[in-house]
């Protein structure tokens, strides 16, 4: 089994499908491909309270040309228990569809890659009785050795009715060989609530994946809250790997 252990703190966030970021890029898993993103453990300290996130799991399924089905789930355990919430619960969980509207640099073409992601946010907290929704537009491009991803969209939180907005900017740059530096600044705001803004810096190490895997990378990052509603400090670490869907069906058919 591939294992990555989080030793730093992990900031509260909505999950999309691109470790170690809150936002995502304008690409999807190839048709017939399974991509798994796994944060084996996590810890965050929001204003004096500590929570362990283990596991943080994102499963991406390439279901068609330029189309991906995503499931994301986080199991959170509060070390300092809030009596109004369950000590162990799912957070930031949901399912989404992501579609690449324009092939570009991320699809070995030229120009900006464009995508749209529609997310159904599951009601996971006590008192939530209906799901929320989120719609995000994504643009990715490269210039002067930098790769960047822009995210912007709207959301309604589970059991909520007030409109909200999400935004983010991700930048990446190669350092040495397969190691690249990454950074992100992002935010979320809902009418009547304080904005939740934060920034992240980290690194991603991509290596040649042994067969039958098509992708293998490890990530580690530290996050800092920029607004009063955000966690003070955070961090994350994880692993991403991909393999063909028929590998799973072949293994299931083997006696």
Protein Blocks (a to p, Z undefined) as FASTA:
>chain_A
ZZdddfbdcdddddfbdcfbfbdcdddddehiacddddfbdcddeehiacdddddddddd
dfbghiacdddddddddfbdcfkbcfbdcehiaddddddfbdcfknopacjddddddddd
ddfbghiabdcddddddddddeehiacdddddddddehiabdcddddddddddfehjbcc
dddddddddehiacddddddddddddddddfbfbdcddddddddfbfkbcfbdcdddddd
dddfklmmmmmmpZZ
